[in-house]
Amino acid sequence: MPDPIDPAAGDAEPQLPVGVGPWPGGPDAWPDDPRYDRELLETGDRRNVVDQYRYWTMAAIVADLDEKRHPFHVAIENWQHDMNIGSIVRSANAFGASEVHIIGKRRWNRRGAMVTDRYQHVRHHEDVAAFTAWADAAGLPVLAIDNVDGSVPVDRADLPERCVLLFGQEGPGLSPEALAAASGVIEITQYGSTRSINASAAAAVVMYEWCRRFA
């Protein structure tokens, strides 16, 4: 058996600055484009955004994303203030989800989102019934993600282009009400000893599978 790695051993790697500095050439070289933020042009852009959006205003980034968001939605039950919710929002932004829906408590743990919720549309629903009414009115089938009896492996599941992917809490999974509201249940095939994987990891896997098929 290999020796355990000592995290304190060795020198720490130097932390490189994130993002870019001020626009080269000074104010005389600034682009004449309303999408650019003058403060960022002057001081630099250290945000966690792709290079295409460097120096853009937040409103300009959201407007551009709105032109190309994918037609799948992500919904998350929020009964226990699960810290995975923020990470799921972050993944939803990365994979271009149309909207994220928080079901249950209005307040949710934003730490894992890494401020991506500023660029991602997030809607709140008081309970599963309110969420289901919204999905029915929007004509969107709800697909639950949980490893319960009758669930279908994601690689073989019928995954509509327009749909809502519904995720539960770490540990208990989805509530009985949420499972009853779903038109299908999808699971992720696993090959080790653990019964389940982290909720945010599961969300990323299923969103990637949707993108692999449709994006």
C-alpha positions in Angstrom: 0.0 0.0 0.0 1.5 3.4 -0.9 2.4 5.8 1.9 -0.2 8.5 2.6 0.7 11.9 1.2 1.6 14.5 3.7 -0.2 17.7 2.6 2.3 19.8 4.6 5.3 18.3 2.9 7.2 20.3 0.2 7.1 23.9 -0.7 3.8 25.5 -1.6 3.4 26.6 -5.2 3.3 30.4 -5.7 -0.2 31.8 -6.1 -0.4 33.5 -9.5 -2.6 36.5 -10.0 -6.0 35.7 -11.4 -7.4 37.5 -14.4 -5.8 40.4 -16.3 -4.4 43.8 -15.4 -5.4 47.2 -16.8 -6.1 47.5 -20.5 -2.7 47.9 -22.3 -2.0 51.4 -23.6 -4.1 53.3 -21.1 -7.3 55.2 -21.6 -6.4 56.4 -25.1 -6.4 52.7 -26.2 -9.7 51.7 -24.5 -12.2 50.1 -26.9 -15.2 52.2 -27.9 -17.8 49.6 -26.9 -20.6 50.1 -24.3 -20.1 46.5 -23.2 -16.8 47.4 -21.6 -16.6 48.6 -18.0 -14.4 51.6 -17.6 -13.4 50.8 -14.1 -12.3 47.3 -15.1 -10.4 48.7 -18.1 -8.5 51.0 -15.7 -7.8 48.7 -12.8 -7.9 45.2 -14.4 -10.4 42.3 -14.3 -9.8 39.7 -11.7 -13.2 38.0 -12.0 -13.7 34.3 -12.7 -14.9 34.7 -16.2 -13.8 33.3 -19.6 -11.5 35.5 -21.7 -14.4 36.5 -24.0 -15.9 38.5 -21.2 -12.8 40.2 -19.8 -13.5 43.8 -19.0 -17.3 43.5 -19.8 -19.9 44.8 -17.5 -22.0 42.2 -15.6 -25.1 43.3 -17.4 -23.4 42.9 -20.8 -22.3 39.3 -19.8 -25.8 38.3 -18.7 -27.3 39.8 -21.9 -24.9 37.8 -24.1 -25.5 34.6 -22.1 -29.2 35.1 -22.5 -28.7 34.8 -26.3 -27.3 31.3 -26.1 -28.5 29.6 -22.9 -29.5 26.0 -23.4 -33.2 24.9 -23.0 -32.7 22.7 -20.0 -33.4 23.9 -16.5 -31.9 22.8 -13.1 -34.0 22.5 -9.9 -32.7 21.8 -6.4 -34.6 21.0 -3.2 -33.4 23.2 -0.4 -34.6 21.9 3.0 -31.3 21.6 4.8 -29.3 24.6 3.6 -27.1 22.1 1.7 -23.7 23.6 0.8 -23.8 21.7 -2.5 -26.4 24.0 -3.9 -23.9 26.7 -4.6 -21.7 24.3 -6.5 -24.7 23.1 -8.6 -25.5 26.7 -9.5 -21.8 27.1 -10.6 -22.1 24.0 -12.8 -25.4 25.2 -14.2 -23.7 28.4 -15.3 -20.7 26.5 -16.7 -23.0 24.3 -18.8 -25.3 27.1 -19.9 -28.5 26.1 -18.1 -31.5 28.3 -18.9 -32.5 28.8 -15.3 -31.9 27.4 -11.8 -34.9 26.7 -9.5 -34.6 26.6 -5.7 -37.4 24.7 -4.1 -38.1 25.2 -0.4 -36.1 27.6 1.7 -35.5 31.0 0.0 -32.1 31.4 1.5 -29.4 29.0 0.1 -25.7 28.5 0.7 -24.0 30.6 -2.0 -20.4 29.9 -1.0 -19.9 27.2 -3.7 -21.4 29.3 -6.4 -18.3 31.5 -6.5 -20.5 34.5 -7.5 -21.7 32.7 -10.7 -25.2 33.3 -9.4 -24.8 36.9 -10.6 -24.7 35.7 -14.2 -27.2 32.8 -13.8 -31.0 33.3 -13.5 -32.3 31.8 -10.3 -36.0 31.4 -9.4 -37.5 30.4 -6.1 -40.5 28.1 -5.5 -42.1 27.8 -2.1 -42.6 24.0 -2.3 -42.7 21.1 -4.7 -46.4 21.8 -5.6 -45.5 25.4 -6.7 -42.5 24.2 -8.7 -44.6 21.5 -10.4 -47.3 24.0 -11.3 -44.6 26.2 -12.9 -43.1 23.2 -14.9 -46.5 22.2 -16.1 -47.3 25.7 -17.3 -44.0 25.9 -19.1 -44.5 22.5 -20.7 -41.3 21.1 -19.3 -41.0 17.4 -18.2 -39.3 17.0 -14.8 -36.5 14.4 -14.6 -35.5 13.4 -11.1 -31.9 12.4 -10.4 -31.7 9.8 -7.7 -30.5 6.2 -7.3 -33.8 4.7 -6.3 -35.7 1.6 -7.5 -36.8 2.0 -11.1 -34.2 4.7 -12.0 -32.6 4.5 -15.4 -28.8 4.9 -16.0 -28.2 8.3 -17.5 -26.4 6.9 -20.5 -29.5 5.0 -21.5 -32.1 7.4 -20.2 -34.6 9.3 -22.4 -33.3 12.9 -21.9 -35.5 15.5 -23.7 -33.9 18.6 -25.1 -36.4 20.8 -23.1 -36.6 19.5 -19.6 -35.9 20.2 -15.9 -33.2 18.2 -14.1 -34.3 17.9 -10.5 -31.7 17.2 -7.7 -32.1 16.5 -4.0 -30.1 17.1 -0.9 -26.9 15.4 0.0 -27.7 12.2 2.0 -31.5 11.9 1.9 -31.8 12.6 -1.8 -35.1 13.8 -3.2 -38.3 14.0 -1.2 -41.2 11.6 -1.9 -43.2 14.6 -3.2 -40.4 15.5 -5.7 -40.1 11.9 -6.9 -43.8 11.7 -7.4 -43.8 14.9 -9.5 -41.2 13.6 -11.9 -42.0 11.9 -15.2 -38.8 9.8 -15.0 -35.9 9.1 -12.6 -32.3 8.9 -13.7 -29.3 7.5 -11.9 -25.5 7.6 -12.5 -23.8 4.3 -12.9 -21.1 3.7 -10.3 -18.3 1.1 -10.1 -17.0 1.4 -6.5 -18.1 0.6 -3.0 -20.0 3.8 -2.1 -23.7 3.9 -2.5 -23.9 7.5 -3.9 -21.7 10.3 -5.1 -21.6 13.9 -4.1 -24.8 15.8 -5.1 -22.9 18.6 -6.9 -20.8 16.0 -8.8 -23.9 14.1 -9.8 -25.4 17.3 -11.1 -22.3 18.1 -13.2 -22.3 14.6 -14.7 -26.0 14.8 -15.8 -25.6 18.4 -17.2 -22.6 17.3 -19.1 -24.5 14.3 -20.6 -27.2 16.7 -21.7 -24.6 18.9 -23.4 -22.9 15.9 -25.0 -26.2 15.1 -26.7 -27.5 18.5 -27.6 -25.1 21.3 -27.2 
